[in-house]
Amino acid sequence: MRTALVIGTGLIGTSVALALSGRGVRVHLEDRDPAQARTAAALGAGTDRAPEDRVDLAVVAVPPAHIPATVAEAQRRGGTGCARGYIDVGSVKGGPRRKAEALGCDPATYLGTHPMSGRETSGPLAATADLFEGRPWVLTPTAETDTEVLNLALELISLCRAVPVVMDADAHDRAVALVSHTPQLLSSMVAARLEGADETAVRLCGQGIRDVTRIAASDPGMWIDILSANPGPVADVLAAVAEDLQGTVRSLRALQSADDAERTGGVAGIEDVLRRGNSGRARIPGKHGQAPAVYETVAVLIGDRPGELARIFADAGQAGVNIEDVRIEHATGQQAGHVQLMVEPSAAPVLTAALRERGWAIRQQ
């Protein structure tokens, strides 16, 4: 691939453009807001000048509702189209593809794809060239998809250093409803409980509520576009969650009963949902997509000063311990916090001893 046209210079489109430009592809940028395309160009994502000839691949990075019309328009430019192949990178696949076909799009040169990566912030300024590295990138080819277009899409995924995954379009939509779209709504629903909460309660927020509500900071407008394109599968998952929620409410009410049998039933109901949660959580892939591993946490008290994280990582490296994961829990009202270092169980005693020897305060788990 030598040339590409990215239509839509938000987070995903600009990140694709940055990755391609960084690997020698000449990228042209286009957006309905020319100022946004100029911003992406200024970041090094390509040029906002229109291509003089057909490009190898057009990447449509617009909201799902606008994908069909955008693909149709791009395929008709100049009578022969603006590219040899066309892909979109929207988060919903089945509906947009059917609407594109209804508009007369050429199914041979159009392929729906979805990079499974993103951030809570949007726009070109949030884009990074490494956004897709190591992340799954779904392709939804059909029997009509031209081999050249599939190969161009695979080349793009390789240049973005993502991992290709081939799926049926509707199966993809059901999958993302479960693992992406419903979690967004649930996170927002939990965060919404905080909107009118007493300030004293809010000040007690710890890492648990921060983890659950992290993605609630996402742009509502963007999510309305996504959910409007995939409402049925998301509603199906939410209906199942609602059944669990109603059962859990009944179990909690039973725990208030004076009747021993009711309380016993309430305990069983709560235990059931917690155990099923354990089982589901254990199925989430671990590091590098491998089977999830069990790590041990070493919690270290750290001051909120420049260089502290670098120093603790350097000390762990000198001890010969690989940090598998890390999270920071900030202390309320203090210029300090706890860094939770996740390591292999056998490495935890080694790391604990090494850090104590270097003067770090270790919190007992």
Secondary structure, 3 states (H helix, E strand, C coil): CCEEEEECCCHHHHHHHHHHHCCCCEEEEECCCHHHHHHHHHCCCCECCCCCCCEEEEEECCCHHHHHHHHHHHHHHHHCCCEEEEEECCCCCHHHHHHHHHCCCCCCCEEEEEECCCCCCCCHHHCCCCCCCCCEEEECCCCCCCHHHHHHHHHHHHHCCCEEEECCHHHHHHHHHHHHHHHHHHHHHHHHHHHCCCHHHHCCCCHHHHHHHHHHHCCHHHHHHHHHHCHHHHHHHHHHHHHHHHHHHHHHHHHCCCCHHHHHHHHHHHHHHHHHHHHHHCCCCCHHHCCCCCCEEEEEEEECCCCHHHHHHHHHHHCCCCCCEEEEEECCCCCEEEEEEEECHHHHHHHHHHHHHCCCEEECC
